Amino acid sequence: MLPRGIRNHNPLNIRRTAKDQWKGMAEVQNDRAFVQFKSLEYGWRAAFYLLTRTYYHKYRLYTIRGIVNRWAPSCENDTSAYVQNVTRLTGIDPDEPIGIPSDKPSRWMAVGVAMAIQENGTSSIDWFAMLRGWELARNSI
C-alpha cells in the first residue's frame, strides 16, 4: 500500500484548511486532514509554491531548520529528527541559507524531496512528477 501522501498526490502532506483553493485539487476531498490533488505534479507544485513563495518570501525562512520548525512543529512531530534527516539527505547544514529559489533551484528541489522522503519513505518518489511540479510552481504567479 502506498503512503498516504502519495495516495493523495500530496508528497509533503499539506494540511487541509477552510480556505484551500490549490490549483489541481481533486474535486472530491475524502481525507479530512490532508489536501488531495489530481496528480503528483500538482501536489509537488503546491509543495514548492509553499516552500519558495510562502516560506521563503512571506515568512523569510531561509534554512532547513527554519522551514522544518514551521512545517513540522514539535507538537505533532519529532522536529529535531526531521531536521537531521533533511540535512543528512541534502548535505545542507540546517542553519545554512538554502539560497534564492531562482538562483539555487536544485537545492530547493533537494529540500522538497528530502521532506517528501521524511513524510512518505524513499520508495514512492516519482522524480519526473517532482520536476514537472517544480516547473508548474515556478511558472505560476
N, C-alpha and C positions, 0 to 999 in steps of 0.2 A: 504494500500500500504506500502510495506517495505521501510525503509530508504535507501537512495542512496548507502551508504557504504555497506549495507547488500546485496542489489541487485547486486552490483558489486563484491561481495565476498571480500570486502576490508574494514574491520571493522574500521581501523584508517584513512581511506580516504587518502591513499598515492597518492600524485600528480604524474601525468604523466610527463616524461621528454623525451628529444630526445634520451637518451641512456638507456631507460628501457629495461632490459633483466632479469626480475624476473623469477625464477622457478615457473611454474604453471600459467603463464599469459594466459589469454584467447586468442585464435587465433585472434578473432575479437575484436577490441577495439572501441566501439561505444561512450564511454564517452570521451569527449575532455579534460576534466580536471583531471580525476582520473583513475588510473590503474584498469583494470578488471581482475579478477583471475578466474581460472576454478572451484575453490571450496573455501569455507571459510577457510579450512585448509591452503591453500596456501596464502590466504590473511593474516591470522594470522602469518604464517611463515615469510612473508615479514615484518610485523609489528614488530615481536620480533627480527628479524635479524637487522632491523634498530635500535631498542631501545638498544639491548645488544651488538651489534658489532659496528655499526656506531656511535651511540650517546655515548655509554659508552666508547668504546675502542679508536675510532678515535677522536671524539670531546671532550672526557673527561668530559662528562656531567653526574654527579652522583646523582643529586637531581631532584625532581619533577619540581621545578621552572626552573632549567637549561634546562631540557628536553622540557618542555612546551613552554618556551620562544622561543626556536628554532623551535619546531614543529608547533606551532600555533602563529605566530608573530602578534603583535598588529596591524599591518597594515591590517590584514584580520580577526582578532578575538578579542574577549574580553579576552585577555590573563590572566588577573588577575582573572576573574571569572572561567576560565578554570583551573588554578592552584588551586583555592579554592575548586572546585568540585572534582578534582582528590585527593586532600589532604583529603577532607571530606570522600570520598568513601574508600580510602585506610587506613586512620588513620596514614599515614606517614607525618610528618612535611614537609612543602615544601622545607626546606633547609637542611633536614637530609639526609645524604648519603643513597641511597637505598641498597647498598651492592654489592658485586661481584655477577654477574648473576649466576655463577655456585654454589656459596655458599648460595644465597638467592633467589632461583627461584620463590618461592611463592610471594615475594614482587614485583618482576618484572612482574609476571603474573597479580598481582593485579593492578599495574600501567597500564598495557596494557588494561585490562578490564575496568578500570575507564576511560581511554581515549576513548575507544570504546563507553562506555555509554555516555560520553560527546558528541561524534560525532554522535551517532545514537539513543540514548534513551535506556532504560533498557529492553524493551520487546523483543528485537531482538538478544540477545546474545545467541549463541549456545556454551555452555560450553565445550562440548566434542570436537567440532571443534577447540576451543581455545587450549585445552590441546594437541590435535594432532599437531596443529600448533607450539606449544612450542617445542615439540619433533622434528619436522622437522627442526626448526631453530637451535636447539642445536646440531643436528646430521649432519648439513651441514657445509662444510668448504669452 
